Amino acid sequence: MERVIAYVDGFNLYFGLRSKGWQRYYWLNIREIVRRLLRPGQVLAYVKYFTARVSGPPEKRDRQNEFIEALSTLPDLSIYYGKYQINSQKCRSCGVIAQIPNEKMTDVNIAVEMLVDAHQNLFDTALLVSADSDLTGPVRAIRALFPEKRVVLAFPPDRSSWELQQVAHAYFTIGQFQFRKSQFPDEVRKPDGYVLRRPATWR
């Protein structure tokens, strides 16, 4: 069987869903949707999910915490954290200063994990769920250093990257059907008995 490790860019996936107006799919079982993307003859070895803790507003932070706690109940899945920071940006025309959220380090964390896993021969195919063109370099490096391994792109909705398409072995966009079939149940029970619930705005 062909071993697959999935590398999921959480914010790229989230913003793709948001731009399509698919908030009802935010309560997403990441492991299940990745499993549904596999082809015959492939086996899911592991899932690596990359995100950053948002700093606010409180209701947004609470929704993310609930989701991350639900992800933590899944087997063979690890969560890797970058940084979430607020940058001040001044409008050139009106002079108003806006606070712009910005996520940092996800692309670096993904690049490191992909290259280390390739070096340790932990996968035959890397399934990269992202359209971040900053990952072009690491994908190109894996192809050069490990020609026996494949990198396949799974673009989030409303996202694509011409640069990544040029270096990957294959690419496709994840369809709505896969999201609909890969939702957590409305209530997820943790091993300690605590019940996590789908946020009301994610219905």
N, C-alpha and C positions, 0 to 999 in steps of 0.2 A: 504493500500500500504506500501511496505517496503521502509523506508527512507534510502537513500544512500548519504554519503558525500565522495567526492573523495579528496585524498591527493596526489598531483603530485610533484614528485621530478624533478624539471626542468633540472638540470644538468645531472642527471642519464638518463633521457629521451633523452636529446640532444646528449650525447656521444654514446648512443645506436644507434640513427639514423645516427650519423656520422660514426661509425664503419661499418655500413651496406652500406655506400655510398648513403644514402637517403637524401641528402641535399635538394632535391626538396620538402620534406615534413616538412621543418623547419617552414614554414608559417602556423603553425598549430592552428586551433581553438580548444583550450583545452577543452572547455565546450562541443563542439560537439562530439569530440572523446570519452569523458567520457560517454556522453548520449548514444552513439552507443554500449558501452560495457555493458549497463544495461540489465538485464533479464526481462522477463514478470513479472509483479507484483511489479516491483521496480520503484521508482520515485527519480529523482536527486534532493536532497535538497540543496546542495551547492558544490562548487569546491574551493579548497584551493591550490594555486600554489606557490611553494617554489623555490626561485632562489637567485642569488646575482648579483649585478651590476659589469660587467667586467670593468677593469681599462684601457684596451687598447688591441691592437692598435686602433686608432680612428675609422677606418672603421668597425671593429668588434663591438665596442661600439655603433656606430650608428645603425647597424643592430639590435642589441639587444634592443636598445631604441625603435626602430620602432615596433618591435614585442611586447614589453611590453605595449606600447601605444595601440596596437590593442587588446591585452588581456583586457585592462582596459575598453574597450567598452562593454564587455560581462556582462550580468546580473548574479547575484548570483555567483560571482567569486571574490575572494580576493587574493592579491599577498603578500607574506611574504618574507622578505629579510634577507639573511645571509651576510657573508663577503667574499669578493674575494681578496685574497692577493697573492703576488709574493714571493716565497721563493727561496733563493740561494742554489743550490745544486752542490757540487764538484764531478766531475768524478774521481773515485778511480784509474783508469788506466792512464788517460792522464792529469788529474789535471785541466781540463777546468771547469770553473764555469758557470752553466746554470741557467737561471731564470725560475723556474717552477711555473705555476699558480696553486693555490689551493683554493678550495671553502670551507668555514667553516660555521658551525651552522645549515645547512639545516636539518640534522638528528635530532638535538635537537629541532628545531622549529616544525618539523613534530610530534615528540614524544609528545611535550607539547600540541599541538592542538588536536591530537587524544585522549589523555587521558582526557583533559578538556571537549571535546565534548561528550565523552562516559559518563563522570560523570554527565554532564548536560542533558543526554538522548536526544541528538540531532540527532542521527542516529541509525538505526538498523544494517546496514552494513557499514563498512569502506572499501572503495576501495582504496588500496594503490598502486600507480603507481611508483614503485621503485624496485631495486634489491640490495639495500644497506643493507648488513647484520647487520650494526649497529642498524637497526630498529627492530632486533629480540627481544630485551628486552622489548620495549614498546608494541609490539604485544602480547608477552607472558603475560605481565601485564594486558592488556585489557581482554584477555581470562580468566585470573584468577579472576579478580575483577568484570567483567561484563559478566558472562557466557551466558547470553541471546543474546549477540551481536556477530556479525560475522566480521572477517577481511579477505578480499579477495585480493590477489595479482594480479596485472596486470604488468607483466614484460615488460620493454621496449625491443625493438629489440636487439638481440645479448647480452642480459643481463639475469642473473638468480642468485639465491642464494639458495643453499641447506639448509642453516640455517633458512632462512625465510620460506621455504617450509615446514619445520618441525613444525612450530608454527601456520601457517595460516590455515584457514578453507578450502581454495581452492586457486588455482593459475592457471594462463595461461599467454601466451605471446601475446602481441598485434600484429596483423598481418598487412601486407602491405595494404590490402584492406581498413582497417579502417583509416589508415593515408591518403590514397588517397581520401577518401570520406569526410574527415574532415578538408579540407583546407579553410582558409579565401579566399574570393575573392581577386583578385590582388590589388584592391583598397578598403580600409576600411575608411569610413567617420566617424569622431568623432562628438559628439553632437554640437561642436562649428563650424562645417563645414570643419575643417582641414582634408585633405585627406592623409591617410597613405598608402604607397605602398610597395608591396612585393619587398625585395631586389633582384637585378638582379642576384646575385649568388645563389639565392634560387629557381631557376626555373628548 
